[in-house]
Amino acid sequence: MRTSLIVAAAENGVIGRSGSLPWYLPADLRRFRELTTGHVVVVGRRTQESIVDRLGHPLPGRISVVVTSAARAADGPVLPQPSVPAALSVARAIEGFAGRDEVFVIGGAGVYAAALSEVDRVYLTRLHAEIPGDVVMPPGWLGGFTLAETTELATDAEVPYSWQRYERR
């Protein structure tokens, strides 16, 4: 079972600002949907709330395992878990039962940091700019990984970016 982290980060490590993404990249949102649909995702409570606020519902076509200290009722396929290890365990069990082999960690920063030691692969959208924000990835977070693939994208986007795939060494 592969555990993958999927994140968009600026060169200065910024991944968020005021509870949302500080950029809008439609092609990257489509890629996120294509990679994660049909899989189980592990997500923090605040990130889950921002998704529901934006879409009006949980991510379609995915089971969301939400890391939260409060068990609460949720619409759709949403399972609360009290910790990142518990969430990963439940996500892997569901994914395996369904005959699939990849779980995605989709944020936020605390969930990324707590899951990093369990991650085999990173799908990184690297924004080629320093962008102001108040949520960042931890320093040296890619230290245990090797760049396996880069796809350079057109520079006509709001911010030039590339897709990178890292594998655990």
N, C-alpha and C positions, 0 to 999 in steps of 0.2 A: 504494500500500500504506500503510495507516494503522498507526501504532504508538501503542498506547494503554497508559497506565499505570493500573492499578486498585489502589486502596489505601483502607484505613480509617484515619483519623487523628483523634485528639482535638484539641481547640482548642489545646493546648500542643504539638502536633506528635507526640505519642507514637503509635507504631504497634506497639510490642511490649514485652513484659516477660518476662524469664527464658526466652526462646526460644519464646514463643507469644503469641497475642493476649490482651490484658488484659481482654477482654469477650467475651460470647457473644451474638450477634445472629442467630438462625436465619433471619430474612427476608433479611438481608444475605448470609448464606452461600448462600441459594437464588439471589439475584441474581447473585452471583459465578459460580455454576455456570451459570446461564442465559446470561450474557454471554460466558463463556470456552469453554464446551463446543463442540467442533468446530473450535477454533482452536489455534494453536501458542502456548504460553506460555514466556516467558523467566523463569527463576527462579534464585536463588542456591542454593548447595549446602546451607547451613544451613536455609533455608526449605524446600527440597525434602525434607530429612531430617525436618523437623518435620511436613510433610504426610504422609510415609510412616509416621512414628511414630503419627500420629493416626488415619489411615485404614487402615494396614496395606498400602498399595500406592500407586503414583503416582496423580495425578488421572485419573479415568476420562474417556474421550471427548476427551482432549487429548494432544497431543505436547508433552512438556516438554523444553526446551533448557536444560540446567543449566550455569551458570557455575561452573567448578571448575578448580583447577590440577592435579588428579589425574584422569586418565582411569580410570574404573572401570566395571565391568559393572553393569548395572541391570536390574531387572525392568520390563517394559512399554515403552511408547514414550518412552524417555528418552535424550536425546543430550547427552553432555558437550561443553562448549566451553571454551577457555582464557580467554576474555575476554568482556565485554559486547558490544563491536563484532562479534566473531566469532559470538556467540550470536544477535544481532539479524540478522546476515546470513543465517545458516542458517535461522532462524525465518521470515524473509521469503521465502526461496527455497521452503521447504516450503509455506508458506501460498499463495504464488502458484501453485505447481505444482498445488495442490489446487483452484485456482480461487476462493480466498477472498481477502479484502482487509484483514484486521485481525489484527495480532499483539498479544498482551497481555504487558506486563511486570508480574509479580506479586510482586516483592520478592526479597530483603529490602532494607534501607536502602542498602547499598552498591551494589546493582544498580539501585535507583531513581535514586540520585545519578548513577551513571555513564551511565544511559540517558536522563536527563532532556532533554538537548539534542536527542535523536532523537525525542522524543515529540510527537505531534500532538494527542492528546486525553487528558484525565485523567478517570477515573470515580472520584470521591471520596465515600466515606461519611464525613461529618463528624459526629463525636460531639460533642454540645453540652455538654461538660464538660472539665475538666482532669483527666487520669487519670495516676496515677503509672506510670512505665515507664522502661526503660533503652535503648530504641531509638526514635529520633526522625527525622523527615524533616529535611532540611537547611533552614536559615533561608532564607526568601524563595523557596522552591521553586516557588511558583505565580506568580512574578513575570512570566513570559512568556506567561501565559494569561489568558483572559477567561471569566468565568462565563457559561455559555450556558443552563443549566437547573438548577432546584432542585426537588426533590420533598420536601416536608415529610412526616415520618412520625409515626405515633401516638407519644405520649409514655409509653405503657405498657410500653415496652421497658426493659431493664436500665438503659440510658442513653439519653436522648433523642438522636435523630440525624436527619440528612437525607441524601438522595442528591444529589450535585451533579455536573454535567458541565461541564468546562472545555475550551475550544478554544485552540489556539495562536494568538496574535495575528498 
